[in-house]
Amino acid sequence: MHDEMRAIDYVKEASDYIETSDGTKISASQMCERFLFNSTMQYTHIGKLSGGERRRLHLLRTLMTAPNVLLLDEPTNDLDIETLNRLEDYLDEFRGVVITVSHDRYFLDRICNKIFAYEGIGNINIYTGNYSDYQIYREIQGIEFEEDKKEKLSTPTPKKEKPKNDKKLKFTYNEQREFESIDKDIEKLESKIEELDASTSKYATDFTKLQEILDSKAKAESELEYKYERWEYLNNLAEEIANSKN
């Protein structure tokens, strides 16, 4: 990046436009708008941009090269929430492959349809679905995460201490994102279960298809139960946070 270069020119160095999955052409300027660079900011010199804006601009330029594969290394550490939301929306239309490493469960749930999990010593297993699907599968199978085993073996039970008054009670970054989306997640799962229920009569004589529907319903119900538990926890925490401010 050259400080004297304008943002739009930096993006256009990659391409003047890209095509979406449906063949629609999006210009460099439109992509800038999509990633929060309005018409004024597009002609701002790069040297005047903040660190976060530079990272967003670099991401934008990468996307304008129309890559077949995107490698994202802990993107939630480097990008602000608004930029992440724009990136997630863009990836919904992305025609290539996205490979990411992330500790952000919400992000993995949002964009992934396969999980490559390191399990045991040197073993990599592939699971279809997002991170929540992967976790539900492991809970059903009664498989304990390796980190949890190590913690039980090596970590002594800590003595209970009185909470310090100077430490503010608040959501973690991931909890905040989960809290903002969990109502919609529950609504989608409830609708999905209703649709699956309606489909059972349609395929009553197709036993193979019916079994697929019942399996999908059982999986959705397990995930919904987990979401209910998270909803209760997050809302109780939100209430405690609100009370601590009074």
C-alpha positions in Angstrom: 0.0 0.0 0.0 1.3 3.4 -1.0 0.1 6.2 1.3 -0.4 8.6 -1.6 -2.6 6.2 -3.6 -6.4 6.7 -3.4 -8.4 3.8 -2.0 -10.4 3.3 -5.2 -7.2 3.1 -7.3 -5.7 0.5 -5.0 -8.8 -1.7 -5.4 -8.9 -1.2 -9.2 -5.3 -2.4 -9.5 -6.8 -5.8 -8.8 -9.8 -5.5 -11.2 -12.4 -3.0 -12.4 -15.3 -5.4 -11.6 -16.1 -9.0 -10.5 -19.0 -11.3 -11.2 -21.2 -12.8 -8.6 -22.5 -16.4 -8.6 -25.5 -15.4 -10.7 -23.4 -13.6 -13.3 -24.1 -10.1 -12.1 -21.2 -7.7 -12.6 -20.2 -5.5 -9.6 -17.8 -2.6 -10.2 -14.9 -1.8 -7.9 -16.8 1.3 -6.7 -19.9 -0.8 -5.8 -17.7 -3.2 -3.9 -16.2 -0.3 -2.0 -19.7 0.8 -1.1 -20.5 -2.7 0.0 -17.5 -2.7 2.3 -18.3 0.7 3.9 -16.1 2.9 1.7 -18.6 5.6 0.6 -17.9 7.9 -2.4 -15.9 10.3 -0.3 -13.7 7.6 1.3 -13.0 6.0 -2.0 -11.0 9.0 -3.1 -9.2 9.4 0.2 -5.5 8.8 0.3 -4.6 5.5 1.9 -2.2 7.3 4.3 -5.2 9.0 5.9 -7.1 5.8 6.6 -7.1 4.1 10.1 -5.6 0.7 10.7 -8.9 -1.0 10.6 -9.9 0.8 7.4 -6.6 -0.3 5.8 -7.2 -4.0 6.8 -10.7 -3.7 5.3 -9.2 -2.2 2.1 -6.7 -5.0 1.8 -9.5 -7.6 2.2 -11.5 -5.8 -0.5 -8.6 -5.8 -2.9 -8.1 -9.5 -2.3 -11.8 -10.2 -3.1 -11.5 -8.1 -6.3 -9.0 -10.6 -7.6 -11.9 -13.1 -7.8 -9.9 -15.9 -6.1 -11.0 -19.6 -6.3 -9.9 -20.2 -2.8 -9.9 -17.9 0.3 -7.7 -18.7 3.3 -8.9 -16.8 6.4 -6.7 -17.0 9.5 -8.6 -15.9 12.6 -10.5 -13.1 10.7 -12.4 -12.2 13.8 -9.2 -11.0 15.4 -8.4 -8.5 12.7 -11.8 -7.3 11.4 -14.4 -5.2 13.3 -17.9 -6.5 13.6 -19.4 -4.5 10.8 -16.7 -5.6 8.4 -17.2 -9.2 9.4 -20.9 -8.9 8.8 -20.2 -7.6 5.3 -17.7 -10.4 4.6 -20.2 -13.0 5.8 -22.8 -11.6 3.4 -20.3 -11.6 0.6 -19.3 -15.2 1.3 -22.9 -16.3 0.9 -22.5 -15.5 -2.9 -18.9 -16.6 -3.2 -18.4 -19.3 -5.8 -15.1 -20.6 -4.6 -13.8 -22.5 -1.5 -13.3 -20.9 1.9 -10.8 -22.4 4.3 -10.7 -20.8 7.7 -9.1 -21.2 11.1 -11.1 -19.5 13.8 -12.0 -19.7 17.5 -15.2 -17.8 16.8 -18.0 -20.3 16.9 -20.5 -17.9 15.5 -18.3 -17.2 12.5 -17.8 -21.0 11.9 -21.6 -21.6 12.2 -22.3 -18.8 9.8 -20.0 -19.8 6.9 -18.9 -23.4 7.2 -20.5 -26.5 5.9 -17.6 -28.9 6.8 -15.4 -29.1 9.8 -11.9 -30.5 9.7 -11.2 -31.4 13.3 -7.9 -32.4 14.9 -8.7 -35.3 17.1 -6.2 -37.6 19.0 -2.6 -37.6 17.8 -2.2 -36.7 14.2 -5.8 -37.5 13.3 -7.9 -35.1 11.2 -11.6 -36.1 10.8 -14.1 -34.4 8.5 -17.6 -33.6 9.6 -20.4 -32.3 7.4 -22.2 -29.3 8.8 -21.2 -26.2 10.8 -19.5 -26.1 14.2 -22.8 -26.5 16.2 -23.5 -29.7 14.1 -20.0 -31.0 15.0 -20.5 -30.3 18.7 -23.9 -31.9 18.8 -22.5 -35.0 17.0 -19.7 -35.3 19.6 -22.2 -34.9 22.5 -24.4 -37.6 21.0 -21.4 -39.9 20.6 -20.3 -39.1 24.1 -16.9 -38.0 22.9 -15.0 -35.6 25.1 -12.9 -32.8 23.6 -9.2 -33.4 24.2 -8.8 -29.9 25.8 -11.5 -30.8 28.4 -9.7 -34.0 29.2 -6.4 -32.2 29.8 -8.1 -29.6 31.9 -9.7 -32.3 34.1 -6.4 -34.1 34.5 -4.1 -31.2 35.1 -6.1 -28.4 36.5 -6.9 -28.5 40.3 -10.3 -27.4 41.5 -9.9 -23.6 42.1 -10.9 -22.2 45.4 -14.0 -20.0 45.3 -13.1 -16.4 45.6 -15.4 -13.5 46.0 -15.7 -11.6 42.8 -13.8 -8.4 42.7 -15.9 -5.3 42.5 -13.6 -3.5 40.1 -14.1 -6.1 37.4 -17.0 -5.2 35.1 -19.5 -7.9 34.2 -19.9 -8.0 30.5 -20.3 -10.3 27.4 -17.3 -11.7 25.7 -17.0 -10.8 22.0 -18.4 -14.2 20.9 -21.2 -14.1 23.5 -22.3 -10.6 22.2 -22.5 -11.9 18.6 -24.4 -15.0 19.7 -26.8 -13.0 21.9 -27.6 -10.8 18.9 -28.4 -13.7 16.6 -29.8 -16.4 18.9 -33.5 -15.4 18.6 -33.3 -15.6 14.8 -31.4 -18.9 15.1 -34.2 -20.4 17.2 -36.9 -19.1 14.9 -35.2 -20.7 11.9 -34.8 -24.1 13.7 -38.5 -24.0 14.8 -39.6 -23.3 11.2 -37.3 -26.1 9.9 -38.8 -28.6 12.3 -42.4 -27.6 11.3 -41.4 -28.0 7.6 -39.9 -31.4 8.3 -43.1 -32.5 10.2 -45.2 -31.4 7.2 -43.0 -33.5 4.9 -43.5 -36.7 6.8 -47.0 -37.3 5.4 -45.8 -36.5 1.8 -43.1 -39.2 1.9 -45.0 -41.7 4.1 -44.5 -44.5 1.5 -40.9 -43.6 0.6 -39.1 -45.1 3.6 -35.6 -44.0 2.5 -36.7 -40.4 2.2 -38.8 -40.6 5.3 -35.8 -41.8 7.3 -33.7 -38.9 6.0 -36.5 -36.5 7.2 -36.7 -38.1 10.6 -32.9 -38.0 11.0 -32.9 -34.3 10.0 -35.7 -33.6 12.4 -33.8 -35.3 15.3 -30.7 -33.3 14.5 -32.6 -30.1 14.4 -34.4 -30.8 17.7 -31.1 -31.5 19.4 -29.7 -28.2 18.1 -32.8 -26.4 19.1 -32.6 -27.8 22.6 -29.0 -26.5 22.8 -30.1 -23.1 21.5 -32.8 -22.9 24.2 -30.2 -23.5 26.9 -27.9 -20.9 25.4 -30.8 -18.4 25.1 -31.6 -18.9 28.8 -27.9 -18.5 29.8 -27.3 -15.4 27.6 -30.5 -13.6 28.7 -29.7 -14.3 32.4 -26.3 -12.9 31.8 -27.7 -9.9 30.0 -30.0 -9.2 33.0 -27.0 -9.5 35.4 -25.0 -7.1 33.3 -27.9 -4.6 33.3 -28.3 -4.9 37.1 -24.6 -4.5 37.7 -24.8 -1.1 36.0 -27.5 0.2 38.3 
